[in-house]
């Protein structure tokens, strides 16, 4: 299923009374707490990946709609949280540095896989 509303509706219909659904997705394009990402290759990649997704009807911007879609479907007590995730070892604290290294490695491991086909199909 490619349509997120269909997926959410299916999940809603499969839940028993009192059940819950948790979604975790980044808000795209990724944001930075300062200006260190300005005019970087990462910022350009995000711009292109978002355009490519829209062009191929595989939006990378869907997470901003989750709450509204869930309300429309009938979910109740929806809690939406936004929080920064470090993606390089810049944060203070041993635990935050470790989390940042894991997230950075996950991102780097997946970069080719979630870029190559999408960018090639959208832009040739």
Biopython code that builds the backbone (N, CA, C, O; Angstrom):
import numpy as np
from Bio.PDB.StructureBuilder import StructureBuilder

atoms = [
    (1, "UNK", "N", (0.843, -1.185, 0.000)),
    (1, "UNK", "CA", (0.000, 0.000, 0.000)),
    (1, "UNK", "C", (0.881, 1.239, 0.000)),
    (1, "UNK", "O", (1.762, 1.383, 0.847)),
    (2, "UNK", "N", (0.645, 2.115, -0.934)),
    (2, "UNK", "CA", (1.463, 3.313, -1.057)),
    (2, "UNK", "C", (0.822, 4.522, -0.383)),
    (2, "UNK", "O", (1.509, 5.506, -0.109)),
    (3, "UNK", "N", (-0.455, 4.469, -0.116)),
    (3, "UNK", "CA", (-1.191, 5.608, 0.395)),
    (3, "UNK", "C", (-1.233, 5.565, 1.926)),
    (3, "UNK", "O", (-1.783, 4.630, 2.507)),
    (4, "UNK", "N", (-0.655, 6.570, 2.573)),
    (4, "UNK", "CA", (-0.579, 6.578, 4.038)),
    (4, "UNK", "C", (-1.958, 6.589, 4.692)),
    (4, "UNK", "O", (-2.135, 5.975, 5.744)),
    (5, "UNK", "N", (-2.937, 7.269, 4.101)),
    (5, "UNK", "CA", (-4.273, 7.299, 4.684)),
    (5, "UNK", "C", (-4.876, 5.891, 4.667)),
    (5, "UNK", "O", (-5.542, 5.493, 5.622)),
    (6, "UNK", "N", (-4.648, 5.145, 3.601)),
    (6, "UNK", "CA", (-5.125, 3.763, 3.525)),
    (6, "UNK", "C", (-4.450, 2.910, 4.597)),
    (6, "UNK", "O", (-5.097, 2.079, 5.234)),
    (7, "UNK", "N", (-3.180, 3.112, 4.789)),
    (7, "UNK", "CA", (-2.439, 2.359, 5.804)),
    (7, "UNK", "C", (-2.957, 2.698, 7.198)),
    (7, "UNK", "O", (-3.182, 1.802, 8.012)),
    (8, "UNK", "N", (-3.144, 3.978, 7.476)),
    (8, "UNK", "CA", (-3.654, 4.392, 8.785)),
    (8, "UNK", "C", (-5.069, 3.873, 9.021)),
    (8, "UNK", "O", (-5.403, 3.446, 10.126)),
    (9, "UNK", "N", (-5.897, 3.913, 7.982)),
    (9, "UNK", "CA", (-7.265, 3.397, 8.100)),
    (9, "UNK", "C", (-7.247, 1.903, 8.388)),
    (9, "UNK", "O", (-8.009, 1.423, 9.226)),
    (10, "UNK", "N", (-6.392, 1.175, 7.706)),
    (10, "UNK", "CA", (-6.268, -0.262, 7.933)),
    (10, "UNK", "C", (-5.814, -0.542, 9.367)),
    (10, "UNK", "O", (-6.325, -1.452, 10.019)),
    (11, "UNK", "N", (-4.859, 0.241, 9.848)),
    (11, "UNK", "CA", (-4.388, 0.071, 11.227)),
    (11, "UNK", "C", (-5.514, 0.361, 12.215)),
    (11, "UNK", "O", (-5.702, -0.378, 13.181)),
    (12, "UNK", "N", (-6.267, 1.445, 11.972)),
    (12, "UNK", "CA", (-7.388, 1.803, 12.848)),
    (12, "UNK", "C", (-8.403, 0.670, 12.909)),
    (12, "UNK", "O", (-8.873, 0.303, 13.986)),
    (13, "UNK", "N", (-8.732, 0.126, 11.756)),
    (13, "UNK", "CA", (-9.725, -0.953, 11.692)),
    (13, "UNK", "C", (-9.227, -2.244, 12.330)),
    (13, "UNK", "O", (-10.037, -3.064, 12.761)),
    (14, "UNK", "N", (-7.937, -2.438, 12.399)),
    (14, "UNK", "CA", (-7.372, -3.653, 12.977)),
    (14, "UNK", "C", (-7.218, -3.565, 14.498)),
    (14, "UNK", "O", (-7.063, -4.587, 15.168)),
    (15, "UNK", "N", (-7.260, -2.356, 15.037)),
    (15, "UNK", "CA", (-7.074, -2.181, 16.478)),
    (15, "UNK", "C", (-8.328, -2.555, 17.259)),
    (15, "UNK", "O", (-9.451, -2.304, 16.822)),
    (16, "UNK", "N", (-8.116, -3.149, 18.401)),
    (16, "UNK", "CA", (-9.215, -3.393, 19.325)),
    (16, "UNK", "C", (-9.424, -2.136, 20.156)),
    (16, "UNK", "O", (-8.543, -1.280, 20.231)),
    (17, "UNK", "N", (-10.600, -2.026, 20.781)),
    (17, "UNK", "CA", (-10.889, -0.887, 21.641)),
    (17, "UNK", "C", (-9.769, -0.725, 22.672)),
    (17, "UNK", "O", (-9.404, -1.684, 23.352)),
    (18, "UNK", "N", (-9.237, 0.467, 22.783)),
    (18, "UNK", "CA", (-8.150, 0.738, 23.725)),
    (18, "UNK", "C", (-6.770, 0.544, 23.120)),
    (18, "UNK", "O", (-5.762, 0.855, 23.753)),
    (19, "UNK", "N", (-6.721, 0.029, 21.891)),
    (19, "UNK", "CA", (-5.429, -0.157, 21.227)),
    (19, "UNK", "C", (-4.841, 1.176, 20.800)),
    (19, "UNK", "O", (-5.543, 2.188, 20.771)),
    (20, "UNK", "N", (-3.576, 1.182, 20.474)),
    (20, "UNK", "CA", (-2.956, 2.418, 20.050)),
    (20, "UNK", "C", (-1.953, 2.159, 18.938)),
    (20, "UNK", "O", (-1.498, 1.033, 18.735)),
    (21, "UNK", "N", (-1.626, 3.209, 18.237)),
    (21, "UNK", "CA", (-0.690, 3.166, 17.117)),
    (21, "UNK", "C", (0.372, 4.225, 17.347)),
    (21, "UNK", "O", (0.054, 5.360, 17.703)),
    (22, "UNK", "N", (1.613, 3.866, 17.149)),
    (22, "UNK", "CA", (2.714, 4.817, 17.286)),
    (22, "UNK", "C", (3.403, 4.965, 15.944)),
    (22, "UNK", "O", (3.722, 3.973, 15.289)),
    (23, "UNK", "N", (3.629, 6.192, 15.539)),
    (23, "UNK", "CA", (4.349, 6.500, 14.304)),
    (23, "UNK", "C", (5.570, 7.331, 14.657)),
    (23, "UNK", "O", (5.500, 8.219, 15.506)),
    (24, "UNK", "N", (6.682, 7.044, 14.011)),
    (24, "UNK", "CA", (7.883, 7.844, 14.204)),
    (24, "UNK", "C", (8.503, 8.087, 12.841)),
    (24, "UNK", "O", (8.985, 7.161, 12.187)),
    (25, "UNK", "N", (8.486, 9.316, 12.431)),
    (25, "UNK", "CA", (9.060, 9.705, 11.149)),
    (25, "UNK", "C", (9.702, 11.071, 11.292)),
    (25, "UNK", "O", (9.278, 11.883, 12.115)),
    (26, "UNK", "N", (10.715, 11.321, 10.496)),
    (26, "UNK", "CA", (11.296, 12.668, 10.526)),
    (26, "UNK", "C", (10.383, 13.658, 9.816)),
    (26, "UNK", "O", (9.610, 13.292, 8.931)),
    (27, "UNK", "N", (10.486, 14.892, 10.214)),
    (27, "UNK", "CA", (9.831, 15.970, 9.497)),
    (27, "UNK", "C", (10.816, 16.422, 8.423)),
    (27, "UNK", "O", (11.943, 16.817, 8.720)),
    (28, "UNK", "N", (10.381, 16.357, 7.202)),
    (28, "UNK", "CA", (11.260, 16.724, 6.097)),
    (28, "UNK", "C", (10.830, 18.058, 5.521)),
    (28, "UNK", "O", (9.641, 18.378, 5.556)),
    (29, "UNK", "N", (11.740, 18.839, 4.997)),
    (29, "UNK", "CA", (13.176, 18.595, 5.086)),
    (29, "UNK", "C", (13.660, 18.706, 6.529)),
    (29, "UNK", "O", (13.074, 19.409, 7.352)),
    (30, "UNK", "N", (14.740, 17.996, 6.807)),
    (30, "UNK", "CA", (15.305, 18.025, 8.147)),
    (30, "UNK", "C", (15.692, 19.453, 8.507)),
    (30, "UNK", "O", (16.078, 20.247, 7.649)),
    (31, "UNK", "N", (15.581, 19.753, 9.769)),
    (31, "UNK", "CA", (15.910, 21.089, 10.251)),
    (31, "UNK", "C", (17.139, 21.021, 11.137)),
    (31, "UNK", "O", (17.511, 19.955, 11.629)),
    (32, "UNK", "N", (17.751, 22.146, 11.330)),
    (32, "UNK", "CA", (18.943, 22.240, 12.159)),
    (32, "UNK", "C", (18.697, 23.327, 13.203)),
    (32, "UNK", "O", (18.026, 24.318, 12.916)),
    (33, "UNK", "N", (19.226, 23.154, 14.394)),
    (33, "UNK", "CA", (18.995, 24.143, 15.445)),
    (33, "UNK", "C", (19.811, 25.422, 15.240)),
    (33, "UNK", "O", (19.608, 26.413, 15.942)),
    (34, "UNK", "N", (20.717, 25.395, 14.293)),
    (34, "UNK", "CA", (21.476, 26.603, 13.961)),
    (34, "UNK", "C", (21.620, 26.661, 12.444)),
    (34, "UNK", "O", (20.876, 25.981, 11.737)),
    (35, "UNK", "N", (22.543, 27.442, 11.933)),
    (35, "UNK", "CA", (22.669, 27.601, 10.479)),
    (35, "UNK", "C", (23.770, 26.745, 9.857)),
    (35, "UNK", "O", (24.187, 27.017, 8.731)),
    (36, "UNK", "N", (24.247, 25.724, 10.553)),
    (36, "UNK", "CA", (25.367, 24.929, 10.052)),
    (36, "UNK", "C", (25.019, 24.109, 8.811)),
    (36, "UNK", "O", (25.917, 23.634, 8.116)),
    (37, "UNK", "N", (23.737, 23.940, 8.528)),
    (37, "UNK", "CA", (23.350, 23.150, 7.363)),
    (37, "UNK", "C", (23.140, 24.022, 6.120)),
    (37, "UNK", "O", (22.985, 23.507, 5.013)),
    (38, "UNK", "N", (23.137, 25.323, 6.309)),
    (38, "UNK", "CA", (22.910, 26.233, 5.186)),
    (38, "UNK", "C", (23.950, 26.031, 4.088)),
    (38, "UNK", "O", (25.151, 25.959, 4.348)),
    (39, "UNK", "N", (23.455, 25.941, 2.861)),
    (39, "UNK", "CA", (24.310, 25.829, 1.664)),
    (39, "UNK", "C", (25.235, 24.610, 1.697)),
    (39, "UNK", "O", (26.379, 24.682, 1.248)),
    (40, "UNK", "N", (24.740, 23.500, 2.226)),
    (40, "UNK", "CA", (25.536, 22.279, 2.275)),
    (40, "UNK", "C", (24.970, 21.252, 1.297)),
    (40, "UNK", "O", (23.856, 21.404, 0.794)),
    (41, "UNK", "N", (25.740, 20.220, 1.039)),
    (41, "UNK", "CA", (25.277, 19.127, 0.185)),
    (41, "UNK", "C", (24.071, 18.434, 0.818)),
    (41, "UNK", "O", (23.171, 17.992, 0.104)),
    (42, "UNK", "N", (24.041, 18.337, 2.136)),
    (42, "UNK", "CA", (22.910, 17.705, 2.821)),
    (42, "UNK", "C", (21.629, 18.506, 2.586)),
    (42, "UNK", "O", (20.575, 17.923, 2.329)),
    (43, "UNK", "N", (21.707, 19.804, 2.669)),
    (43, "UNK", "CA", (20.534, 20.639, 2.423)),
    (43, "UNK", "C", (20.058, 20.483, 0.978)),
    (43, "UNK", "O", (18.853, 20.417, 0.732)),
    (44, "UNK", "N", (20.960, 20.425, 0.046)),
    (44, "UNK", "CA", (20.588, 20.243, -1.366)),
    (44, "UNK", "C", (19.994, 18.856, -1.594)),
    (44, "UNK", "O", (19.035, 18.716, -2.352)),
    (45, "UNK", "N", (20.548, 17.831, -0.952)),
    (45, "UNK", "CA", (19.990, 16.485, -1.062)),
    (45, "UNK", "C", (18.552, 16.477, -0.568)),
    (45, "UNK", "O", (17.674, 15.910, -1.218)),
    (46, "UNK", "N", (18.305, 17.106, 0.586)),
    (46, "UNK", "CA", (16.946, 17.130, 1.129)),
    (46, "UNK", "C", (15.989, 17.860, 0.184)),
    (46, "UNK", "O", (14.857, 17.420, -0.015)),
    (47, "UNK", "N", (16.434, 18.951, -0.385)),
    (47, "UNK", "CA", (15.594, 19.694, -1.319)),
    (47, "UNK", "C", (15.233, 18.808, -2.510)),
    (47, "UNK", "O", (14.069, 18.738, -2.906)),
    (48, "UNK", "N", (16.226, 18.137, -3.075)),
    (48, "UNK", "CA", (15.994, 17.296, -4.250)),
    (48, "UNK", "C", (15.164, 16.058, -3.922)),
    (48, "UNK", "O", (14.301, 15.673, -4.711)),
    (49, "UNK", "N", (15.406, 15.437, -2.785)),
    (49, "UNK", "CA", (14.665, 14.237, -2.420)),
    (49, "UNK", "C", (13.190, 14.571, -2.190)),
    (49, "UNK", "O", (12.313, 13.774, -2.525)),
    (50, "UNK", "N", (12.918, 15.736, -1.626)),
    (50, "UNK", "CA", (11.524, 16.158, -1.418)),
    (50, "UNK", "C", (10.839, 16.454, -2.753)),
    (50, "UNK", "O", (9.682, 16.081, -2.947)),
    (51, "UNK", "N", (11.531, 17.113, -3.663)),
    (51, "UNK", "CA", (10.977, 17.388, -4.993)),
    (51, "UNK", "C", (10.738, 16.072, -5.734)),
    (51, "UNK", "O", (9.681, 15.878, -6.335)),
    (52, "UNK", "N", (11.713, 15.178, -5.691)),
    (52, "UNK", "CA", (11.584, 13.887, -6.372)),
    (52, "UNK", "C", (10.408, 13.096, -5.814)),
    (52, "UNK", "O", (9.641, 12.503, -6.573)),
    (53, "UNK", "N", (10.262, 13.085, -4.503)),
    (53, "UNK", "CA", (9.151, 12.374, -3.890)),
    (53, "UNK", "C", (7.807, 12.913, -4.350)),
    (53, "UNK", "O", (6.902, 12.140, -4.663)),
    (54, "UNK", "N", (7.671, 14.216, -4.392)),
    (54, "UNK", "CA", (6.419, 14.825, -4.850)),
    (54, "UNK", "C", (6.177, 14.500, -6.326)),
    (54, "UNK", "O", (5.055, 14.191, -6.728)),
    (55, "UNK", "N", (7.219, 14.571, -7.108)),
    (55, "UNK", "CA", (7.106, 14.296, -8.541)),
    (55, "UNK", "C", (6.630, 12.865, -8.804)),
    (55, "UNK", "O", (5.858, 12.623, -9.731)),
    (56, "UNK", "N", (7.092, 11.927, -7.987)),
    (56, "UNK", "CA", (6.743, 10.509, -8.164)),
    (56, "UNK", "C", (5.582, 10.073, -7.274)),
    (56, "UNK", "O", (5.282, 8.883, -7.177)),
    (57, "UNK", "N", (4.938, 11.028, -6.633)),
    (57, "UNK", "CA", (3.803, 10.744, -5.747)),
    (57, "UNK", "C", (4.212, 9.821, -4.596)),
    (57, "UNK", "O", (3.451, 8.947, -4.184)),
    (58, "UNK", "N", (5.417, 10.032, -4.091)),
    (58, "UNK", "CA", (5.950, 9.304, -2.924)),
    (58, "UNK", "C", (6.492, 10.345, -1.939)),
    (58, "UNK", "O", (7.684, 10.370, -1.632)),
    (59, "UNK", "N", (5.608, 11.185, -1.463)),
    (59, "UNK", "CA", (5.989, 12.359, -0.683)),
    (59, "UNK", "C", (6.812, 12.025, 0.548)),
    (59, "UNK", "O", (6.532, 11.068, 1.271)),
    (60, "UNK", "N", (7.817, 12.823, 0.762)),
    (60, "UNK", "CA", (8.622, 12.752, 1.972)),
    (60, "UNK", "C", (8.101, 13.740, 3.007)),
    (60, "UNK", "O", (8.695, 13.895, 4.075)),
    (61, "UNK", "N", (7.004, 14.404, 2.697)),
    (61, "UNK", "CA", (6.462, 15.443, 3.570)),
    (61, "UNK", "C", (5.236, 14.986, 4.344)),
    (61, "UNK", "O", (4.591, 15.801, 5.004)),
    (62, "UNK", "N", (4.899, 13.706, 4.279)),
    (62, "UNK", "CA", (3.663, 13.205, 4.861)),
    (62, "UNK", "C", (3.578, 13.320, 6.374)),
    (62, "UNK", "O", (2.477, 13.466, 6.904)),
    (63, "UNK", "N", (4.674, 13.262, 7.076)),
    (63, "UNK", "CA", (4.602, 13.232, 8.544)),
    (63, "UNK", "C", (3.905, 14.470, 9.101)),
    (63, "UNK", "O", (3.331, 14.410, 10.189)),
    (64, "UNK", "N", (3.944, 15.566, 8.394)),
    (64, "UNK", "CA", (3.267, 16.777, 8.874)),
    (64, "UNK", "C", (1.747, 16.640, 8.828)),
    (64, "UNK", "O", (1.036, 17.456, 9.416)),
    (65, "UNK", "N", (1.241, 15.615, 8.135)),
    (65, "UNK", "CA", (-0.204, 15.394, 8.019)),
    (65, "UNK", "C", (-0.740, 14.279, 8.916)),
    (65, "UNK", "O", (-1.954, 14.093, 8.995)),
    (66, "UNK", "N", (0.119, 13.548, 9.579)),
    (66, "UNK", "CA", (-0.311, 12.365, 10.331)),
    (66, "UNK", "C", (-1.426, 12.668, 11.329)),
    (66, "UNK", "O", (-2.428, 11.954, 11.374)),
    (67, "UNK", "N", (-1.260, 13.716, 12.125)),
    (67, "UNK", "CA", (-2.245, 14.006, 13.160)),
    (67, "UNK", "C", (-3.611, 14.288, 12.535)),
    (67, "UNK", "O", (-4.618, 13.743, 12.987)),
    (68, "UNK", "N", (-3.659, 15.124, 11.511)),
    (68, "UNK", "CA", (-4.930, 15.463, 10.853)),
    (68, "UNK", "C", (-5.568, 14.224, 10.241)),
    (68, "UNK", "O", (-6.770, 14.000, 10.386)),
    (69, "UNK", "N", (-4.758, 13.418, 9.556)),
    (69, "UNK", "CA", (-5.280, 12.197, 8.950)),
    (69, "UNK", "C", (-5.844, 11.263, 10.015)),
    (69, "UNK", "O", (-6.917, 10.686, 9.838)),
    (70, "UNK", "N", (-5.124, 11.118, 11.113)),
    (70, "UNK", "CA", (-5.592, 10.229, 12.180)),
    (70, "UNK", "C", (-6.894, 10.742, 12.783)),
    (70, "UNK", "O", (-7.793, 9.949, 13.065)),
    (71, "UNK", "N", (-7.013, 12.038, 12.984)),
    (71, "UNK", "CA", (-8.262, 12.613, 13.488)),
    (71, "UNK", "C", (-9.408, 12.332, 12.519)),
    (71, "UNK", "O", (-10.498, 11.941, 12.936)),
    (72, "UNK", "N", (-9.156, 12.531, 11.231)),
    (72, "UNK", "CA", (-10.189, 12.299, 10.214)),
    (72, "UNK", "C", (-10.652, 10.841, 10.194)),
    (72, "UNK", "O", (-11.824, 10.562, 9.940)),
    (73, "UNK", "N", (-9.739, 9.924, 10.458)),
    (73, "UNK", "CA", (-10.054, 8.492, 10.439)),
    (73, "UNK", "C", (-10.850, 8.085, 11.682)),
    (73, "UNK", "O", (-11.651, 7.151, 11.633)),
    (74, "UNK", "N", (-10.625, 8.793, 12.801)),
    (74, "UNK", "CA", (-11.358, 8.470, 14.016)),
    (74, "UNK", "C", (-10.501, 8.167, 15.227)),
    (74, "UNK", "O", (-11.030, 7.860, 16.295)),
    (75, "UNK", "N", (-9.186, 8.247, 15.081)),
    (75, "UNK", "CA", (-8.318, 8.078, 16.242)),
    (75, "UNK", "C", (-8.630, 9.172, 17.257)),
    (75, "UNK", "O", (-9.013, 10.280, 16.882)),
    (76, "UNK", "N", (-8.468, 8.865, 18.534)),
    (76, "UNK", "CA", (-8.672, 9.855, 19.590)),
    (76, "UNK", "C", (-7.437, 9.901, 20.475)),
    (76, "UNK", "O", (-6.575, 9.024, 20.411)),
    (77, "UNK", "N", (-7.367, 10.930, 21.297)),
    (77, "UNK", "CA", (-6.240, 11.105, 22.227)),
    (77, "UNK", "C", (-4.898, 11.066, 21.493)),
    (77, "UNK", "O", (-3.961, 10.400, 21.933)),
    (78, "UNK", "N", (-4.817, 11.769, 20.395)),
    (78, "UNK", "CA", (-3.599, 11.782, 19.582)),
    (78, "UNK", "C", (-2.585, 12.716, 20.224)),
    (78, "UNK", "O", (-2.895, 13.862, 20.550)),
    (79, "UNK", "N", (-1.393, 12.221, 20.398)),
    (79, "UNK", "CA", (-0.310, 13.024, 20.970)),
    (79, "UNK", "C", (0.793, 13.128, 19.920)),
    (79, "UNK", "O", (1.304, 12.122, 19.428)),
    (80, "UNK", "N", (1.137, 14.338, 19.598)),
    (80, "UNK", "CA", (2.182, 14.572, 18.600)),
    (80, "UNK", "C", (3.341, 15.285, 19.284)),
    (80, "UNK", "O", (3.153, 16.313, 19.936)),
    (81, "UNK", "N", (4.520, 14.741, 19.133)),
    (81, "UNK", "CA", (5.709, 15.328, 19.735)),
    (81, "UNK", "C", (6.760, 15.564, 18.652)),
    (81, "UNK", "O", (6.930, 14.756, 17.738)),
    (82, "UNK", "N", (7.441, 16.663, 18.776)),
    (82, "UNK", "CA", (8.560, 16.980, 17.891)),
    (82, "UNK", "C", (9.784, 17.213, 18.769)),
    (82, "UNK", "O", (9.726, 17.949, 19.754)),
    (83, "UNK", "N", (10.879, 16.582, 18.403)),
    (83, "UNK", "CA", (12.088, 16.777, 19.172)),
    (83, "UNK", "C", (13.297, 16.602, 18.270)),
    (83, "UNK", "O", (13.249, 15.859, 17.289)),
    (84, "UNK", "N", (14.381, 17.290, 18.606)),
    (84, "UNK", "CA", (15.592, 17.191, 17.768)),
    (84, "UNK", "C", (16.327, 15.876, 18.015)),
    (84, "UNK", "O", (16.392, 15.371, 19.136)),
    (85, "UNK", "N", (16.869, 15.351, 16.945)),
    (85, "UNK", "CA", (17.740, 14.176, 17.020)),
    (85, "UNK", "C", (19.101, 14.581, 16.493)),
    (85, "UNK", "O", (19.213, 15.064, 15.366)),
    (86, "UNK", "N", (20.120, 14.393, 17.280)),
    (86, "UNK", "CA", (21.465, 14.711, 16.777)),
    (86, "UNK", "C", (21.884, 13.679, 15.733)),
    (86, "UNK", "O", (21.651, 12.483, 15.904)),
    (87, "UNK", "N", (22.496, 14.145, 14.664)),
    (87, "UNK", "CA", (22.920, 13.223, 13.608)),
    (87, "UNK", "C", (24.432, 13.242, 13.390)),
    (87, "UNK", "O", (24.929, 12.701, 12.402)),
    (88, "UNK", "N", (25.134, 13.847, 14.283)),
    (88, "UNK", "CA", (26.594, 13.804, 14.273)),
    (88, "UNK", "C", (27.038, 13.945, 15.727)),
    (88, "UNK", "O", (26.232, 14.311, 16.583)),
    (89, "UNK", "N", (28.285, 13.665, 16.012)),
    (89, "UNK", "CA", (28.711, 13.607, 17.414)),
    (89, "UNK", "C", (28.903, 14.967, 18.096)),
    (89, "UNK", "O", (29.750, 15.084, 18.981)),
    (90, "UNK", "N", (28.149, 15.985, 17.712)),
    (90, "UNK", "CA", (28.296, 17.305, 18.313)),
    (90, "UNK", "C", (27.639, 17.491, 19.680)),
    (90, "UNK", "O", (28.067, 18.373, 20.424)),
    (91, "UNK", "N", (26.615, 16.703, 20.054)),
    (91, "UNK", "CA", (25.929, 17.034, 21.310)),
    (91, "UNK", "C", (26.788, 16.762, 22.537)),
    (91, "UNK", "O", (27.759, 16.006, 22.492)),
    (92, "UNK", "N", (26.402, 17.396, 23.624)),
    (92, "UNK", "CA", (27.091, 17.172, 24.892)),
    (92, "UNK", "C", (26.484, 15.953, 25.578)),
    (92, "UNK", "O", (25.304, 15.646, 25.412)),
    (93, "UNK", "N", (27.298, 15.289, 26.330)),
    (93, "UNK", "CA", (26.824, 14.137, 27.093)),
    (93, "UNK", "C", (27.130, 12.837, 26.388)),
    (93, "UNK", "O", (26.966, 12.711, 25.174)),
    (94, "UNK", "N", (27.571, 11.888, 27.158)),
    (94, "UNK", "CA", (27.986, 10.589, 26.633)),
    (94, "UNK", "C", (26.839, 9.865, 25.911)),
    (94, "UNK", "O", (27.024, 9.345, 24.811)),
    (95, "UNK", "N", (25.654, 9.836, 26.537)),
    (95, "UNK", "CA", (24.508, 9.143, 25.943)),
    (95, "UNK", "C", (24.084, 9.811, 24.634)),
    (95, "UNK", "O", (23.837, 9.122, 23.644)),
    (96, "UNK", "N", (23.996, 11.149, 24.618)),
    (96, "UNK", "CA", (23.607, 11.864, 23.398)),
    (96, "UNK", "C", (24.617, 11.655, 22.272)),
    (96, "UNK", "O", (24.233, 11.512, 21.111)),
    (97, "UNK", "N", (25.884, 11.636, 22.605)),
    (97, "UNK", "CA", (26.908, 11.379, 21.584)),
    (97, "UNK", "C", (26.754, 9.983, 20.988)),
    (97, "UNK", "O", (26.896, 9.801, 19.779)),
    (98, "UNK", "N", (26.463, 9.004, 21.834)),
    (98, "UNK", "CA", (26.281, 7.632, 21.369)),
    (98, "UNK", "C", (25.044, 7.520, 20.477)),
    (98, "UNK", "O", (25.098, 6.905, 19.412)),
    (99, "UNK", "N", (23.935, 8.113, 20.912)),
    (99, "UNK", "CA", (22.709, 8.113, 20.104)),
    (99, "UNK", "C", (22.983, 8.781, 18.755)),
    (99, "UNK", "O", (22.550, 8.288, 17.714)),
    (100, "UNK", "N", (23.696, 9.890, 18.780)),
    (100, "UNK", "CA", (24.018, 10.621, 17.548)),
    (100, "UNK", "C", (24.839, 9.760, 16.590)),
    (100, "UNK", "O", (24.591, 9.764, 15.384)),
    (101, "UNK", "N", (25.798, 9.036, 17.113)),
    (101, "UNK", "CA", (26.615, 8.169, 16.259)),
    (101, "UNK", "C", (25.773, 7.068, 15.625)),
    (101, "UNK", "O", (25.965, 6.743, 14.453)),
    (102, "UNK", "N", (24.839, 6.489, 16.386)),
    (102, "UNK", "CA", (23.958, 5.450, 15.834)),
    (102, "UNK", "C", (23.071, 6.018, 14.735)),
    (102, "UNK", "O", (22.934, 5.420, 13.668)),
    (103, "UNK", "N", (22.473, 7.166, 14.996)),
    (103, "UNK", "CA", (21.581, 7.782, 14.003)),
    (103, "UNK", "C", (22.369, 8.157, 12.749)),
    (103, "UNK", "O", (21.908, 7.928, 11.630)),
    (104, "UNK", "N", (23.540, 8.725, 12.934)),
    (104, "UNK", "CA", (24.369, 9.093, 11.790)),
    (104, "UNK", "C", (24.728, 7.853, 10.965)),
    (104, "UNK", "O", (24.668, 7.893, 9.736)),
    (105, "UNK", "N", (25.093, 6.773, 11.617)),
    (105, "UNK", "CA", (25.455, 5.560, 10.892)),
    (105, "UNK", "C", (24.251, 4.973, 10.160)),
    (105, "UNK", "O", (24.373, 4.542, 9.013)),
    (106, "UNK", "N", (23.089, 4.953, 10.814)),
    (106, "UNK", "CA", (21.861, 4.485, 10.155)),
    (106, "UNK", "C", (21.578, 5.317, 8.901)),
    (106, "UNK", "O", (21.252, 4.775, 7.845)),
    (107, "UNK", "N", (21.703, 6.614, 9.032)),
    (107, "UNK", "CA", (21.463, 7.517, 7.904)),
    (107, "UNK", "C", (22.444, 7.232, 6.763)),
    (107, "UNK", "O", (22.044, 7.107, 5.606)),
    (108, "UNK", "N", (23.717, 7.133, 7.098)),
    (108, "UNK", "CA", (24.730, 6.879, 6.069)),
    (108, "UNK", "C", (24.542, 5.511, 5.417)),
    (108, "UNK", "O", (24.725, 5.376, 4.207)),
    (109, "UNK", "N", (24.180, 4.500, 6.198)),
    (109, "UNK", "CA", (23.947, 3.162, 5.647)),
    (109, "UNK", "C", (22.771, 3.144, 4.678)),
    (109, "UNK", "O", (22.783, 2.390, 3.704)),
    (110, "UNK", "N", (21.764, 3.958, 4.931)),
    (110, "UNK", "CA", (20.576, 3.954, 4.087)),
    (110, "UNK", "C", (20.576, 4.972, 2.965)),
    (110, "UNK", "O", (19.729, 4.907, 2.075)),
    (111, "UNK", "N", (21.500, 5.904, 2.988)),
    (111, "UNK", "CA", (21.493, 7.025, 2.045)),
    (111, "UNK", "C", (21.402, 6.595, 0.587)),
    (111, "UNK", "O", (20.561, 7.108, -0.150)),
    (112, "UNK", "N", (22.232, 5.681, 0.164)),
    (112, "UNK", "CA", (22.196, 5.231, -1.229)),
    (112, "UNK", "C", (20.876, 4.532, -1.538)),
    (112, "UNK", "O", (20.274, 4.768, -2.586)),
    (113, "UNK", "N", (20.436, 3.686, -0.639)),
    (113, "UNK", "CA", (19.213, 2.928, -0.865)),
    (113, "UNK", "C", (17.978, 3.789, -1.016)),
    (113, "UNK", "O", (17.132, 3.502, -1.862)),
    (114, "UNK", "N", (17.849, 4.840, -0.217)),
    (114, "UNK", "CA", (16.664, 5.661, -0.363)),
    (114, "UNK", "C", (16.873, 6.887, -1.224)),
    (114, "UNK", "O", (16.007, 7.760, -1.267)),
    (115, "UNK", "N", (18.005, 6.977, -1.914)),
    (115, "UNK", "CA", (18.248, 8.095, -2.819)),
    (115, "UNK", "C", (18.340, 7.675, -4.276)),
    (115, "UNK", "O", (17.754, 8.318, -5.146)),
    (116, "UNK", "N", (19.063, 6.612, -4.545)),
    (116, "UNK", "CA", (19.416, 6.261, -5.911)),
    (116, "UNK", "C", (18.207, 6.076, -6.824)),
    (116, "UNK", "O", (18.109, 6.741, -7.855)),
    (117, "UNK", "N", (17.298, 5.194, -6.466)),
    (117, "UNK", "CA", (16.137, 4.933, -7.325)),
    (117, "UNK", "C", (15.244, 6.164, -7.424)),
    (117, "UNK", "O", (14.792, 6.517, -8.513)),
    (118, "UNK", "N", (14.991, 6.813, -6.304)),
    (118, "UNK", "CA", (14.096, 7.968, -6.294)),
    (118, "UNK", "C", (14.650, 9.106, -7.152)),
    (118, "UNK", "O", (13.929, 9.664, -7.979)),
    (119, "UNK", "N", (15.909, 9.449, -6.964)),
    (119, "UNK", "CA", (16.498, 10.550, -7.732)),
    (119, "UNK", "C", (16.655, 10.185, -9.211)),
    (119, "UNK", "O", (16.470, 11.032, -10.084)),
    (120, "UNK", "N", (16.996, 8.924, -9.488)),
    (120, "UNK", "CA", (17.144, 8.483, -10.878)),
    (120, "UNK", "C", (15.800, 8.509, -11.607)),
    (120, "UNK", "O", (15.716, 8.994, -12.736)),
    (121, "UNK", "N", (14.764, 7.998, -10.976)),
    (121, "UNK", "CA", (13.440, 7.987, -11.606)),
    (121, "UNK", "C", (12.890, 9.390, -11.783)),
    (121, "UNK", "O", (12.273, 9.686, -12.806)),
    (122, "UNK", "N", (13.099, 10.248, -10.819)),
    (122, "UNK", "CA", (12.540, 11.598, -10.891)),
    (122, "UNK", "C", (13.296, 12.507, -11.837)),
    (122, "UNK", "O", (12.693, 13.327, -12.529)),
    (123, "UNK", "N", (14.619, 12.369, -11.873)),
    (123, "UNK", "CA", (15.442, 13.317, -12.631)),
    (123, "UNK", "C", (16.268, 12.697, -13.744)),
    (123, "UNK", "O", (17.022, 13.392, -14.426)),
    (124, "UNK", "N", (16.126, 11.369, -13.933)),
    (124, "UNK", "CA", (16.873, 10.703, -14.999)),
    (124, "UNK", "C", (18.325, 10.541, -14.663)),
    (124, "UNK", "O", (19.086, 9.998, -15.463)),
]
sb = StructureBuilder()
sb.init_structure("model")
sb.init_model(0)
sb.init_chain("A")
sb.init_seg("    ")
for serial, (resi, resn, name, xyz) in enumerate(atoms, 1):
    if name == "N":
        sb.init_residue(resn, " ", resi, " ")
    sb.init_atom(name, np.array(xyz, "f"), 0.0, 1.0, " ", f" {name:<3s}", serial, name[0])
structure = sb.get_structure()
